[in-house]
Protein backbone atom coordinates (compact mmCIF):
# COMPACT_ATOMS: atom_id res chain seq x y z
CA UNK A 1 0.00 0.00 0.00
CA UNK A 2 2.81 2.42 0.85
CA UNK A 3 4.20 2.23 -2.71
CA UNK A 4 0.84 3.29 -4.16
CA UNK A 5 0.78 6.47 -2.11
CA UNK A 6 4.39 7.48 -2.59
CA UNK A 7 5.07 7.04 -6.30
CA UNK A 8 3.62 10.49 -7.08
CA UNK A 9 0.50 9.39 -8.95
CA UNK A 10 -1.75 9.51 -5.87
CA UNK A 11 -0.81 13.10 -5.04
CA UNK A 12 -1.15 14.13 -8.70
CA UNK A 13 -4.67 12.65 -8.83
CA UNK A 14 -5.62 14.59 -5.72
CA UNK A 15 -4.26 17.86 -7.09
CA UNK A 16 -6.07 17.24 -10.41
CA UNK A 17 -9.38 16.56 -8.63
CA UNK A 18 -9.35 19.22 -5.92
CA UNK A 19 -8.58 22.93 -6.05
CA UNK A 20 -6.91 25.00 -3.36
CA UNK A 21 -5.50 23.76 -0.11
CA UNK A 22 -6.68 20.43 1.20
CA UNK A 23 -5.63 18.09 3.94
CA UNK A 24 -4.94 14.41 3.54
CA UNK A 25 -5.75 11.88 6.23
CA UNK A 26 -5.34 8.12 6.19
CA UNK A 27 -7.57 5.74 8.13
CA UNK A 28 -5.28 2.95 9.26
CA UNK A 29 -5.22 0.16 11.81
CA UNK A 30 -1.50 -0.40 12.47
CA UNK A 31 -1.06 -3.79 14.13
CA UNK A 32 1.58 -2.59 16.57
CA UNK A 33 -0.62 0.15 18.07
CA UNK A 34 -3.45 -2.13 19.06
CA UNK A 35 -6.66 -0.25 19.67
CA UNK A 36 -9.24 -2.99 19.91
CA UNK A 37 -11.84 -3.96 17.38
CA UNK A 38 -14.94 -2.37 15.88
CA UNK A 39 -18.50 -3.72 16.06
CA UNK A 40 -17.73 -6.26 13.30
CA UNK A 41 -14.59 -7.56 15.00
CA UNK A 42 -12.19 -5.82 12.61
CA UNK A 43 -9.20 -3.84 13.92
CA UNK A 44 -10.28 -0.33 14.90
CA UNK A 45 -8.95 2.30 12.51
CA UNK A 46 -7.47 5.65 13.44
CA UNK A 47 -6.99 8.80 11.39
CA UNK A 48 -3.41 9.81 10.59
CA UNK A 49 -2.41 13.01 8.80
CA UNK A 50 -0.18 13.76 5.84
CA UNK A 51 2.84 13.37 8.12
CA UNK A 52 2.49 9.64 7.32
CA UNK A 53 3.82 10.13 3.76
CA UNK A 54 7.52 10.01 4.80
CA UNK A 55 6.77 6.86 6.80
CA UNK A 56 5.05 5.34 3.76
CA UNK A 57 8.18 6.11 1.73
CA UNK A 58 10.28 4.36 4.35
CA UNK A 59 7.97 1.33 4.30
CA UNK A 60 8.01 1.25 0.51
CA UNK A 61 11.81 1.24 0.52
CA UNK A 62 11.76 -1.76 2.87
CA UNK A 63 9.79 -3.93 0.44
CA UNK A 64 12.72 -6.32 0.08
CA UNK A 65 12.26 -7.36 3.71
CA UNK A 66 8.78 -8.73 3.09
CA UNK A 67 8.57 -12.41 3.93
CA UNK A 68 11.89 -12.41 5.78
CA UNK A 69 12.53 -12.54 9.52
CA UNK A 70 12.83 -8.74 9.45
CA UNK A 71 9.27 -8.24 8.15
CA UNK A 72 7.71 -6.42 11.13
CA UNK A 73 4.19 -6.98 9.83
CA UNK A 74 4.75 -10.67 9.12
CA UNK A 75 4.15 -11.65 12.73
CA UNK A 76 0.54 -10.43 12.88
CA UNK A 77 -2.17 -13.11 13.14
CA UNK A 78 -3.61 -12.11 9.75
CA UNK A 79 -0.30 -12.51 7.95
CA UNK A 80 0.34 -15.85 9.66
CA UNK A 81 -3.10 -17.04 8.58
CA UNK A 82 -2.36 -15.81 5.07
CA UNK A 83 0.83 -17.89 4.88
CA UNK A 84 -0.98 -20.95 6.29
CA UNK A 85 -3.74 -20.60 3.70
CA UNK A 86 -1.20 -20.35 0.88
CA UNK A 87 0.63 -23.45 2.12
CA UNK A 88 -2.67 -25.35 2.41
CA UNK A 89 -3.69 -24.31 -1.11
CA UNK A 90 -0.36 -25.42 -2.54
CA UNK A 91 -0.70 -28.77 -0.77
CA UNK A 92 -4.24 -29.23 -2.13
CA UNK A 93 -3.15 -28.41 -5.71
CA UNK A 94 -0.25 -30.84 -5.43
CA UNK A 95 -2.64 -33.56 -4.19
CA UNK A 96 -5.07 -32.95 -7.06
CA UNK A 97 -2.25 -33.00 -9.63
CA UNK A 98 -0.84 -36.22 -8.16
CA UNK A 99 -4.30 -37.81 -8.28
CA UNK A 100 -4.87 -36.77 -11.90
CA UNK A 101 -1.53 -38.12 -13.12
CA UNK A 102 -2.38 -41.68 -12.18
N, C-alpha and C positions, 0 to 999 in steps of 0.2 A: 504494500500500500504506500509506503514512504516514497518509493521511486515515482509513483504516479503523481504525487503532489510536488515533487521537487525537480522534475525535468523541464519546467518552464511552461508546458502546455496548459496546465491547470490555471496558473495565474493569468496567462494570456486570455483564456476563455472567460475568466471572471472580469477582466478589464474590458473585453469586447462586449460583454453582456450588461455591465453596470457602469453608470457614469458617476463621476465625483469620487469622494472618499467613502470607503466602506471598510468594515471590519470583518475579518475572517475568524470563525471559531470552528473547532473540530470537536465532535462528540465521540469520545473514546472511552474504552473500559480497559485501561492498562492492567494486565494481570498482577503486576507487582505492587499495585496500590490497594488492592482489595476493594472494599466498598460495598460488599453485599450483592444481593440480586434484586431484580425488579419483580413485579407481580407474576411474570411468566417464568421466573427462574433463571433468566439470563443475567449476565453480569451487568451491574448498574453502570451506566455511562455518566461521564462528567464532561463539562465543556472546558476546552482549552483554547487559548487565544493563538494569534499568529506567531507568537514566540515559539511555537512548536516546530515551525519550518526548519530552523537550523538542526533541531533534533531529528527531524525526518531525514534531512540530508545525511546526518551521521549514521542513522539506521540504514539508509540506502547504500552507503559506502561499505557497510558491514555485511552485505548480502552473501559474500563468500563464506561466512561463518555458519550460514543456515545448514542445519542437519549435523553440525559437528558438536563436540562437547562444549564449545564456547557459545552456542546458540542460547541466549538467555531466555528466549520465549519457548524453546523446545521442551522445557520441563513442565509446562502447564498441562493440566489434565486433558484439555481439548487437543493439544498437539500430540500427547501420548496416545490418545484414542485414535487420532488420525493415522498415526504410524501403525497402530495395531490393525486398523481396518484395511490399510494398504497391504499389510503382510497377509492378512486373512484372504483378501481378494486374490493376491498372487498365488496363494496356496490352492484356492478353489479353481482358478484357471488352469494351473498345472495339473490338478486332479482330473479336470474335464478333458484336457488335451491327452493325458495318459490313457484315459478310458476310451477316447475316440480312436486312438492309434492301434488298438488291439484288433 
